[in-house]
């Protein structure tokens, strides 16, 4: 995973994240409410949410989308973290087996 935060102090941060199939799982992210996550991908991926940790572990997606619903080539996209401190967001790619076998899922902890 290639990720970096912008260095601006006191302002919402932007995290640029290369969203791709990987041999290794994505490490958990720690973000603040209001931060922006930039999912950088070009084709054949999407970004969808899981309702909880169990669904995340099982790659069982619900009906919430971050990328435009049903579109595979909509990247890159930005996601503004609206959740509050202490909440956790679970996201992944629902294309083919990208979640199950491509490690395309991510835990985002709001701190």
C-alpha positions as CSV (number, residue, x, y, z in Angstrom):
1,X,0.0,0.0,0.0
2,X,1.2,3.4,-0.9
3,X,-0.3,6.1,1.4
4,X,0.6,9.5,2.7
5,X,-1.0,12.4,4.6
6,X,-0.7,16.0,3.5
7,X,1.3,18.0,6.1
8,X,-1.1,20.8,6.8
9,X,-1.3,21.4,10.6
10,X,-4.8,21.9,12.2
11,X,-6.7,21.4,8.9
12,X,-8.4,18.3,7.8
13,X,-5.8,16.0,6.3
14,X,-5.9,14.3,2.9
15,X,-4.7,10.7,2.7
16,X,-3.7,9.5,-0.7
17,X,-4.2,5.7,-0.9
18,X,-3.2,3.5,-3.8
19,X,-6.2,1.2,-4.1
20,X,-5.0,-2.1,-5.7
21,X,-4.7,-5.8,-5.3
22,X,-1.9,-6.6,-2.9
23,X,0.0,-9.6,-1.6
24,X,-0.3,-8.1,1.9
25,X,-3.3,-6.9,3.8
26,X,-3.7,-3.1,4.1
27,X,-2.7,-1.8,7.5
28,X,-5.4,-0.2,9.6
29,X,-5.7,3.6,9.1
30,X,-6.2,6.2,11.9
31,X,-8.0,9.3,10.7
32,X,-9.8,12.2,12.2
33,X,-13.4,13.2,11.5
34,X,-13.3,15.6,8.5
35,X,-10.2,14.0,7.0
36,X,-10.3,13.1,3.3
37,X,-9.3,9.7,2.0
38,X,-8.3,9.7,-1.7
39,X,-8.7,6.2,-3.2
40,X,-6.4,6.2,-6.2
41,X,-7.4,3.6,-8.8
42,X,-8.0,3.7,-12.5
43,X,-10.0,0.6,-13.5
44,X,-11.8,-2.5,-12.5
45,X,-12.2,-1.6,-8.8
46,X,-14.7,0.0,-6.5
47,X,-15.0,1.1,-2.9
48,X,-17.9,-0.2,-0.9
49,X,-18.7,-0.3,2.9
50,X,-19.3,-3.1,5.2
51,X,-21.8,-2.8,8.0
52,X,-19.5,-4.2,10.7
53,X,-16.3,-6.2,11.5
54,X,-17.9,-9.6,10.9
55,X,-19.1,-8.5,7.5
56,X,-15.6,-7.1,6.8
57,X,-14.0,-10.4,7.8
58,X,-16.4,-12.3,5.5
59,X,-16.3,-9.8,2.6
60,X,-20.1,-9.5,2.9
61,X,-20.9,-6.1,1.4
62,X,-24.0,-4.1,2.2
63,X,-25.6,-1.5,0.0
64,X,-23.5,1.5,0.8
65,X,-21.1,2.7,-1.8
66,X,-18.3,5.2,-1.7
67,X,-17.6,5.0,-5.4
68,X,-20.5,5.6,-7.7
69,X,-22.8,2.6,-7.4
70,X,-22.1,-0.2,-10.0
71,X,-19.3,1.7,-11.7
72,X,-15.9,0.0,-11.9
73,X,-13.9,2.7,-13.6
74,X,-15.0,5.7,-11.5
75,X,-11.7,6.2,-9.7
76,X,-9.9,8.0,-8.3
77,X,-12.4,9.1,-5.7
78,X,-12.4,11.1,-2.5
79,X,-14.2,10.1,0.7
80,X,-14.8,12.6,3.6
81,X,-14.8,10.9,6.9
82,X,-18.0,11.9,8.6
83,X,-17.9,9.4,11.4
84,X,-17.0,10.5,14.9
85,X,-14.1,9.7,17.2
86,X,-14.2,6.0,18.4
87,X,-16.1,4.8,15.3
88,X,-14.7,2.4,12.8
89,X,-15.3,2.3,9.0
90,X,-14.9,-0.9,7.1
91,X,-14.4,-0.7,3.3
92,X,-13.4,-3.0,0.4
93,X,-13.5,-3.7,-3.3
94,X,-16.5,-5.9,-4.3
95,X,-15.2,-6.7,-7.8
96,X,-14.7,-10.5,-8.4
97,X,-12.5,-11.9,-5.6
98,X,-10.5,-8.7,-4.9
99,X,-11.7,-8.6,-1.3
100,X,-11.3,-12.3,-0.5
101,X,-8.1,-13.1,-2.4
102,X,-6.6,-9.7,-3.3
103,X,-6.5,-8.1,0.2
104,X,-8.6,-5.1,-1.0
105,X,-10.2,-4.3,2.2
106,X,-9.4,-1.7,4.9
107,X,-10.2,-0.8,8.5
108,X,-10.4,2.9,9.1
109,X,-10.4,3.9,12.8
110,X,-11.6,7.4,13.6
111,X,-9.4,8.8,16.5
